[in-house]
Amino acid sequence: MCALKYQDSEADFWKEIFVHLQHKNMVRPGAERLDFSDVKAAFDRFSLANPQIAAVYEINQTSASWEAPVTSTIRLRLFFQNQIKASLLQRQGSDFVKIADAKFPYNPFPEISEFLSRTDLYQVQLHEKIEKVRKDDRRTKLAEEFIKAALEKKFSPSKTVWRLEEADSQYQNAAFVLVLGSVPAERKIPLSEENFMQEIRSL
């Protein structure tokens, strides 16, 4: 599996947590808005309470930004103006690229403090997710080799044109699509890791 697939799995993991973070901010009982005039004080309070987090900020007359590392590959950025906008950024090569945006109606620091205090737990969960993706990928690659071998055996005496493709989202519960023939007379047969032998025998 390519590194991009792992990056996508990591991005999806953090985006899901980010959505929950926004929702908690929206429904938090007694939540108060953070006025622009109070932004610096909020930054300072966070830094005093969390000296281990290397947060940086910049304030000018009309806006402010605040940024902190979540992991070595994920950063959290806040932008304050008339509203509070949060972004998650993921390292891609030498740059950090935005992977999610959300607006926070209320002071986001209670949720952010809780979020950043749990990064060790989140990284364990992410590791488990990536390991599952790797395991699933190994199983899929093994199934692909079995399918190709079965197809070669099935069609070796004939001149049947075939190719095996990775299934996209339109093929539910299928890992691959067997394409028989060529355009315009193509026939597409979805194959799962469980049913491929039955499907190939029935051709």
Steps between C-alpha positions, in 0.01 A plus 500: 500500500633842412589766758216716370246245621651515850488881485132484402427264791678735738316803361162327529576404861583856609214652300251279682633617837495859372129474417427379855708788635290754312175334609605507868573871468159566346304319774715567808274622784583852611741556212603861445621678192860614485516868409793616293605734781547195728696286254850576634392425856356167380829416325697584813271295726540199272880530497516531878277194544680298231870595499589168329313601183705719268220727384578814301277796424488826313267793567442815297233768511228304320585131531699241689631153436601221739666173410612191691638158408272203552753239383813515285275486191184686614462863607200698629453861394248757624415824325314773688322789335124555499469127564725214608617266231704186574702296255683170513817474296689186401865475403538407135863503399660815637172694530189488715179478297151582628282188535201637696328826596239579763341805659479518879219722630639508854838523670675190357771463765309269739456248217850557364660451842313172543584394144874568537512328839387178330744486211684198645174304513405617151836391361450151644159487333649628174775237513238228545302638204809512276593145599150386406533677164835326444354162593200551272730610220719190534190279491369682193832466317506128578144462372598690183778247429261208550241664272755564224624143522143366480421723202814399314412136555139560393577691181842364398366269224287778350563847363264667744608858575484582870644734756465540874434842653467627854132555582381853567219611731221411256575131553391431855669206675732443202878533512557454127322523168568245227461664159434251221532603138566851379303815424216515398423141598658501845349292774583597858480245780557609861714262705529496876778333696245240609311416179758526223549125448124444468465789255794385287375140486161622378643687200 
